[in-house]
Amino acid sequence: MGNEVNKCMGVEKLTDNRFLNLYHIDARSASGQPFDYYFASRNDADNIKIKTKEVRPEGIVIYPVLKDEPDKVVMIRQYRYPLDAYIYEFPAGCIDPGETKEMTAVREMKEETGLDFTVYEGGNDSLRNPFFIGPGFTDETDASVFGYASGTVADTQREDTETLEVIFVDKKEARRILKEERVCLRAAYLLMQFLQMDASAPFAFLDV
């Protein structure tokens, strides 16, 4: 592939929003023909990955096993504006400046559900790497954080823009959700993993 065409001739930021922006790529096809390509990013113009080539996570998704009932996981049923509908997800959020992904998981779990979160640190750490979530339209990567949830559900720290219900899900309910409900893709894959889980070793799948 030594003679491959340079596919990105330049990038222009098109919007100026706080949380998410649209970028335009002056793109080239495999034969060298110019065309317009657009993508969204949470990063500012200096830190979009097309420039930095970094693979660092903007956000995290939490896989929370209920500590006192390890045959259940904690999910949320959340209203999402782009869908004008509720969707089943695992708790998640953006990493704030100065935070590690583990710190973000503890904070987001408390804010979204009121529950405490204890990070599980065992297993193969490469499974906590940041992975791209939709490279056809965004440069965002998210990392998974695994652990135990405990305490009492509360909404005292939840933002006014968040409308959600906290649900403790067993395997029967997980099967129903996958069959009947709208589900975030990363949550769907984690639920598939949950269905194979032994409650006596809920994170054994990380030992690969």
Buried (B, 14 or more C-beta within 10 A) or exposed (E): EEEEEEEEEEBEBEEEEEEEBBBBBBBBEEEEEEEEBEBBBBBEEEBBBEEEEEEEBBBBBBBBBBBEEBBBBBBBBBBBEEEEEBBBBBBBBBBEEEBEBBBBBBBBBBBBBBBBBBBBEEBEEEBBEBBEBEEEEBBBBBBBBBBBBBBEEEBEEBEEEEBBBBBBBBBEBBEEBBEEEEBBEBBBEBBEEBEEBEEEEBBEBBEE
